[in-house]
Amino acid sequence: MFGIEVNSFKFKNFIVQHIGKETFLKPFIKLMQGASFVLDYWLFYKFKLIRKKSSITEINIEFVSYCNLRCILCSLDHEKPKVRMSAEILTRFFENFISDSRFRSVKTIHLYNAGEVLLHPKLMEMLDIVKHFKEKAKEKNIFFPQIALLTNAIILDEKKSKLLINSNIIDNIRFSMDGGNKEKFEEMRKRAEWDVFLKNIKTFCELNKKSAKPIPTGIITLVEYHNKLNTKWMSEEFKELLDLVDGYELRYAHNWGGDVEIEELKNKSAASYKIGCSLLMHQLVLLPNGDITVCCADLNSKGVIGNINKDDLFTIYSKPQRLMMLQKFMKNKKHEIDLCRDCETF
């Protein structure tokens, strides 16, 4: 999403720093993404040449629907009901997930979406459920995805840091750190205090470094469009934190399906960039109440296609609503999809 997604933190950093996303390579990248969408559509949906796997490569799990911050570039509706995922819903999801071989295509499970994951009051219980199924998959020689976590780190105190590090569940963790300096950070991430964030990240990294099996760490930073995707203009304190983690990704903001107005994107046509949408093709998101929506840009549940309490995961994946959305992208009719019409996310 306006940042190049690759597995290696260090390679991602190199790409963003030295090649970037807003360069002469952008049309080529978009062309390749479009070709990938078309190929996947033919293989999985049109001709159904691949039947033993789904097209899903990543799943987001949202432990809570609410957040402690009010970031200016986030579309989350803070007036909607505050919901916490139950152990029963998470268990039902994983029972379904590891029993269906068609989801062996999933490479990563992200323990985040719109809400701040660390706000769940029974975080350790939820992580233990993930751990149980991770071990169960290992016993049965079943591939289990990497577990990734993203947090704003404002409540990542020493106790929570130790909990995450010692859980032996998290395969990589990233922190959201927007702006480029203290003042811009607090302006963009309302309710976040830079000094608290700084202390928490340093504490986590110190504890993590001493652990028997350190968790790979990263930072995602949104920068304003008038700044370049490099660190030269950033404050020394900001760059110090970027250097503290294993890698970082600099991004320009997207508009969350059209729910956030960004001046620099007003005159751009999302449809002109490429064919298809990799998020719609490759993602599903499990929400705290068991609902499943089609992509991580849908922070306010506009694209819900089913509920894990009522249907199995593959039935939801195959819902007519989702197939219709894929078909419209193939026919260059993105404008007919309410959720996607104004989206610049991809």
N, C-alpha and C positions, 0 to 999 in steps of 0.2 A: 504494500500500500504506500506508494510514493517513496519506497525504500527497497533496495534490492534484497530479496530473501534468499540466502544461501545458508548452508549448515554451519560453516566455520565462522566464528566470531571474527577472527583475524582477517580472513579473506573478505568477509563482508565489509570490514573497516577499510581494507585496501580499495575495494571497488568503489565505495562511497567517496573516499578521500581523493582517489586518483582518476577515476573514470566518471563516477557520479551517475545520476539518473536524468538530469536535465542537460544532456549533451547531445552531440550529433548521433550518438548511439541510440537515443530514445526511440526513433521510428523503427529501427531494426529490432530492438527489444520488444516493442509493441507488436510488430509483425510476427515474431517468433511466438509470443504469447497467444496471439490470435490463431496461429496455425496449430498450436498445441490444443487449444479449445476445440477446434474443428475436428482434429484427429480423435480426441477423447470422446467427442459426441458420437462420431461414427462407430468407434470401437465399443462403447458402453451402452449407447442408447438407440441409434439408428439401425445398425446392422446387428447389434448385440453379439459381436464377435468375442467379447470377454464376458463370461457369465459367472466365473468363479470368484471374481473380485468386484468390489464397488469402485466408483471413481473417487471416493473419499480418501484423502491423504492426511487430513488433520481434523480433530474434533476439539472444540472449546467447551469446557465445563465451568459454568458460573455458579460458585458456591453461594453468593449473596447477590441480590439485585440492586444494592445501594452502595454508595461511595461516601467517604469522609471528605472528599475534595469537591470543588466546583470549577473544574478547569474550563477556561473560556473556549477551548477548541474541542470540547466533548459534547455530544448530543444527548447524553443520558437525561431522561426526564426524572427529576428528583421528587416529583409529586406523585409518582406511581407507587403502588403498594410495595412495602419493604418485605421481601421474601427471602427466607434462608432455606437452602436445600437440606432435606432430611437424609438421614443415613439410609432409609428405605429406598428413596429414589436413586441415590448413588449406587447402592447395591444392585438394584434392578437393572440399571444401565449396564454395569460391568458384567453381570451375569449374562445378559443378552449379547454384549459386545464380544466377550471372549469365546462364547459358544457358537458364534456365526463366523465361519471361515472367510466369508465374503468381505469382512472388514480387516483382513490381514494387510490390506492396502494402506491402512492408517499408520503413518510413521511417527506422528506426534500428537499427544494429548496435552492441550494447554489448560492449566488450572486457573483460568481467568477469562473474563469477557468485559462486561460493563462495570460490574461491582468490584469492590476491593476485597480480594480473597481473604486477607488477614483479618477481616471483620467478622468472619464466621466464629460464633462463640464456642463451637466444638471442632475447631480446626484439626486438632490431633486425631480425633475420632474419624474425621473424614479422610485424613491422610492414611490412617491405618486401614481403612477400607480399600483404598487404592493399593496399598502395600500388599494386602491379602490377595488381591486378584493378580498383582504382578508376580507374586510367589507361586500362586496357583497356575498361572500360565507357564512359568518356568518348569514346574513339576511335570506338566503335560507336554513340554517341549513345544509350546505355542509362542510365536513371536508376540512380544508386548511392546507397545510404542514408547518412545522417549516421553518423559513427563517434564513439561516446562511450566515455569511459573513467572508471572509478571506482577510486580507490586509497585505502588507509589512510595512505599517504604516509610511513610510518616509514622506508622505505629510498629515498625519493625525494630522493637527494642531488643535488648540483649536476650531476654527470655525467649522471644519469638525467633530470634536468630538461631539460638541453640536448638530450638524445636525443629526448625527446618533443616539445619545442618545434620542433626543426629537422627533424623527420620529415615535416612537412607532410601528416600523415595524420589526426591527431586533430581533430575538429570541436568537441568540448567535453570538458572534464575536470572531474570533481567529486571532492571529498575527504570522507572520513567523519570527523566530529568530534562525538562524542557527549558528553553530560553537562551542560555549562553553565559549568563551571569546571575548573581543573586537577585538583583532587582527584577530582571525579566522572568526569572524562575517563579518568583512569588506573584508576579503579575499574571502570568499564564496559568499557574497552578494555584488558584485561589484556595485559601485555608491551609496551604502548605507553608511551613516555615523552613527557610533554607538551613538555618543552624541545626534544627532537629534532623532534617534529611541528611545533612553532612555527617553528623555524629552517628546516625544509624547505619549509613553505608560503610563508614570506616570501621565501626564495631563489627558489622557482619563480615567484612573482608578479613579483619584480623582473626576472628574466631574461625572463619572458614579456612584460612591458610594453615591453621594449626591442626585442623581435623585430619583424620586418617585418610579420608577420601573427599578432598575439596570439591565443591560444586562449581562447575564453570559459570562465570558471572558475566553479565553484559549490561549495557545501558542503551536505552532508546531515547533519542533527543529530537524533539520537534523544534525546528528553527523557523523564523519568519522568512518570507520569500525574498526580502531585500538582502538577506545574508547568504553567503555562499555555503555549500555543504562541506565546510572544512572547519578546523578549530583555530585558525589564525586570529580571528577577531574575538574569540572568547576570553573570559577572565581567567587568570592563572589558577584561581581556586576551582573553577569549573573544569579546566583541563586536568587539574590534579586528580579529580575524581574519575574522569574518563580514563586516565592512565592507570588508575588503581584496579580496574576490572580487566577481564580477559579480552574484551573487545566492545565496540560500540557501533551504533548505527545512527546516522544523522538523516532526518527525514523532513520534507515539507509536509504541511498538514493537508489532509483530504477533508471532504465535506460531509462525511458520515451519511451517505445516501441522500444528500441535499438538505439535511437537518441543521447544518451549521453553515452560515453564510461567510464565505471567504472572498474578499475583494478580488484577489488575483485569479480566482477561478470563474468569476462571473461571466466572462466573455468566451470561455472555453466550452467546447462541446465534447462531453464525455464519449459520445458515440463515435466521434471522429478519431479517437485514439487507437482503437483496436476492435477486433471482433471478439465477442464473448466476454466472460468474466471468470477468472480462475477461482475466485472465492465461491461463487455459486457451484462451479464444477467440483471443487475439491473439499468443501467445508460443510460441517454441520455444527450446531451449537446447542448444548443441553442447558436449559435454563433452570433456575432453582425449583420451580413448581413442576418440573418434568416435561414442560413444553420443549419442542425442538424447532429452531429456526434455521434459515438457510445459510447465514453468513455472519461473521463477526462485526460487520458494519451496521447490523440491525440491532442497535442497543435498546430499542423500545418495543420489541416483539411484534413488528409489523408483518414479518414474513414467517410466522409460525405455521408449520405444516402438519404437526401431530404432537402427541404426548406419549412419553415412554410408559406411562401407567395404563395406556389403552391399547397401544400397538407395539410390535417389536420394531427394532431399529431399521431393519431392511424394508419393512412395509412403509415406514415413514419416509425413508430415503426414496422410495419408489412412488410417492404420492403424486397424483396428477398435477397438483399445483406446482410442484417443483419441476416436473417434466415440461409443463407448459412454459415455465420461465426459461428453461434451457432452449426450447424450440424457438421462442421469440428472439432470443439472442442470436440464434443461427440464422433467422430470417431478417436480422437487422431491425427488429421491432422492440428494442429495449424501451423505447418511449411509451409502450403500452403496458409496462409493468410498474405498478404504483411504487413498489419498494425501490426499484432500480432506476426509475426515470431520470432523476437528477443526480445520480450517484457519480462521483469522481474518484471513488475509493480505489478502484483497480488501476 
